[in-house]
Amino acid sequence: MKRTILLLFSLTLLFSCVKENPRLFQNEGVITGIDVSLIPCVFGCPCSSGGVYFHFTDSSYTGNIVVDNSEIFHLSPGSHFPVRVMVDWQNTSRCKIPAIIVTRFMVMQH
């Protein structure tokens, strides 16, 4: 009986420590730096300045993409770039500027 309880307890601990699985994210991407330009933003439109330089690495489209909520990444000016990330995201468009909203991310280990 004690062995059964110990086994069940051990299995519960093992399965409760689930790590984020990179395969469960929509795409891979890379943040290549912080955009420090001071171009004024139009109210209600995604800023093309003051955010991050981001692009997908597992897509045929490799251009920079405006991240509408780049503050989600919590990057400091002293961050070491490039930062590889896995992201879940949604399309958005304001003022005819295509952008994405990152809903979840994970920094990938080198």
C-alpha positions as a Markdown table, in Angstrom:
| # | Residue | x | y | z |
|---|---|---|---|---|
| 1 | Met | 0.0 | 0.0 | 0.0 |
| 2 | Lys | 2.8 | 2.4 | 0.9 |
| 3 | Arg | 4.5 | 1.7 | -2.4 |
| 4 | Thr | 1.4 | 2.4 | -4.4 |
| 5 | Ile | 0.9 | 5.7 | -2.6 |
| 6 | Leu | 4.5 | 6.6 | -3.1 |
| 7 | Leu | 4.3 | 5.7 | -6.8 |
| 8 | Leu | 1.1 | 7.8 | -7.3 |
| 9 | Phe | 2.7 | 10.7 | -5.5 |
| 10 | Ser | 5.9 | 10.5 | -7.6 |
| 11 | Leu | 3.9 | 10.3 | -10.8 |
| 12 | Thr | 1.8 | 13.3 | -9.8 |
| 13 | Leu | 5.0 | 15.3 | -9.2 |
| 14 | Leu | 6.5 | 14.2 | -12.5 |
| 15 | Phe | 3.5 | 15.2 | -14.6 |
| 16 | Ser | 2.8 | 18.5 | -12.7 |
| 17 | Cys | 6.2 | 19.8 | -13.8 |
| 18 | Val | 5.3 | 20.3 | -17.4 |
| 19 | Lys | 7.6 | 22.7 | -19.4 |
| 20 | Glu | 6.6 | 24.8 | -22.3 |
| 21 | Asn | 6.9 | 22.8 | -25.5 |
| 22 | Pro | 8.3 | 24.8 | -28.4 |
| 23 | Arg | 6.2 | 22.8 | -30.8 |
| 24 | Leu | 3.1 | 24.2 | -29.3 |
| 25 | Phe | 3.8 | 27.7 | -30.6 |
| 26 | Gln | 2.6 | 29.0 | -33.9 |
| 27 | Asn | 5.9 | 30.4 | -35.3 |
| 28 | Glu | 9.6 | 31.0 | -34.6 |
| 29 | Gly | 10.9 | 34.5 | -34.8 |
| 30 | Val | 13.8 | 36.7 | -34.0 |
| 31 | Ile | 14.1 | 40.1 | -32.4 |
| 32 | Thr | 17.1 | 41.8 | -33.9 |
| 33 | Gly | 17.0 | 45.0 | -31.9 |
| 34 | Ile | 15.0 | 47.8 | -30.4 |
| 35 | Asp | 13.7 | 50.6 | -32.6 |
| 36 | Val | 14.8 | 53.7 | -30.8 |
| 37 | Ser | 13.6 | 56.2 | -33.4 |
| 38 | Leu | 11.3 | 58.9 | -32.2 |
| 39 | Ile | 8.8 | 59.1 | -35.1 |
| 40 | Pro | 5.5 | 60.3 | -33.6 |
| 41 | Cys | 2.7 | 57.7 | -33.5 |
| 42 | Val | -0.8 | 58.3 | -34.8 |
| 43 | Phe | -3.5 | 57.6 | -32.1 |
| 44 | Gly | -5.1 | 54.2 | -32.6 |
| 45 | Cys | -2.4 | 53.0 | -35.1 |
| 46 | Pro | 0.4 | 50.6 | -34.4 |
| 47 | Cys | 3.7 | 52.5 | -34.0 |
| 48 | Ser | 6.5 | 51.7 | -36.4 |
| 49 | Ser | 9.0 | 53.2 | -34.0 |
| 50 | Gly | 9.8 | 52.6 | -30.3 |
| 51 | Gly | 9.1 | 48.9 | -30.7 |
| 52 | Val | 11.3 | 46.0 | -31.7 |
| 53 | Tyr | 12.7 | 44.8 | -35.0 |
| 54 | Phe | 11.0 | 41.4 | -35.4 |
| 55 | His | 10.6 | 38.9 | -38.2 |
| 56 | Phe | 9.6 | 35.3 | -38.6 |
| 57 | Thr | 12.3 | 32.8 | -39.3 |
| 58 | Asp | 10.1 | 29.8 | -40.3 |
| 59 | Ser | 8.0 | 31.6 | -42.9 |
| 60 | Ser | 8.5 | 32.6 | -46.5 |
| 61 | Tyr | 7.9 | 36.2 | -45.4 |
| 62 | Thr | 11.1 | 37.4 | -43.8 |
| 63 | Gly | 10.6 | 41.2 | -43.7 |
| 64 | Asn | 10.3 | 43.1 | -40.5 |
| 65 | Ile | 6.8 | 43.0 | -38.9 |
| 66 | Val | 5.3 | 45.6 | -36.7 |
| 67 | Val | 4.5 | 44.1 | -33.3 |
| 68 | Asp | 1.6 | 46.1 | -31.9 |
| 69 | Asn | 2.4 | 45.2 | -28.3 |
| 70 | Ser | 6.2 | 44.9 | -28.3 |
| 71 | Glu | 6.3 | 45.8 | -24.6 |
| 72 | Ile | 5.3 | 42.1 | -23.9 |
| 73 | Phe | 8.9 | 41.1 | -24.5 |
| 74 | His | 10.3 | 43.2 | -21.6 |
| 75 | Leu | 13.6 | 43.9 | -23.3 |
| 76 | Ser | 16.1 | 46.3 | -22.0 |
| 77 | Pro | 18.4 | 48.5 | -24.2 |
| 78 | Gly | 21.3 | 46.3 | -23.0 |
| 79 | Ser | 19.8 | 43.1 | -24.3 |
| 80 | His | 22.1 | 40.9 | -26.4 |
| 81 | Phe | 20.6 | 40.5 | -29.9 |
| 82 | Pro | 19.4 | 38.6 | -31.8 |
| 83 | Val | 16.9 | 37.1 | -29.4 |
| 84 | Arg | 15.3 | 33.9 | -30.8 |
| 85 | Val | 11.7 | 33.4 | -29.7 |
| 86 | Met | 8.7 | 31.2 | -30.2 |
| 87 | Val | 5.5 | 33.1 | -30.5 |
| 88 | Asp | 1.7 | 32.8 | -30.7 |
| 89 | Trp | 0.2 | 35.8 | -32.4 |
| 90 | Gln | -2.9 | 37.3 | -34.1 |
| 91 | Asn | -3.1 | 39.5 | -37.2 |
| 92 | Thr | -4.1 | 43.1 | -36.7 |
| 93 | Ser | -4.3 | 46.1 | -39.0 |
| 94 | Arg | -4.8 | 49.7 | -38.1 |
| 95 | Cys | -4.4 | 52.6 | -40.4 |
| 96 | Lys | -3.7 | 50.1 | -43.2 |
| 97 | Ile | -0.5 | 49.0 | -41.5 |
| 98 | Pro | -0.3 | 45.2 | -41.2 |
| 99 | Ala | 0.9 | 44.2 | -37.7 |
| 100 | Ile | 0.7 | 41.4 | -35.2 |
| 101 | Ile | -0.2 | 41.1 | -31.6 |
| 102 | Val | 1.9 | 38.6 | -29.7 |
| 103 | Thr | -0.3 | 36.7 | -27.3 |
| 104 | Arg | 2.4 | 34.4 | -25.8 |
| 105 | Phe | 6.1 | 33.9 | -26.3 |
| 106 | Met | 9.1 | 31.9 | -25.1 |
| 107 | Val | 12.7 | 32.8 | -25.5 |
| 108 | Met | 14.6 | 29.9 | -27.2 |
| 109 | Gln | 17.9 | 28.7 | -25.7 |
| 110 | His | 20.9 | 29.0 | -28.0 |
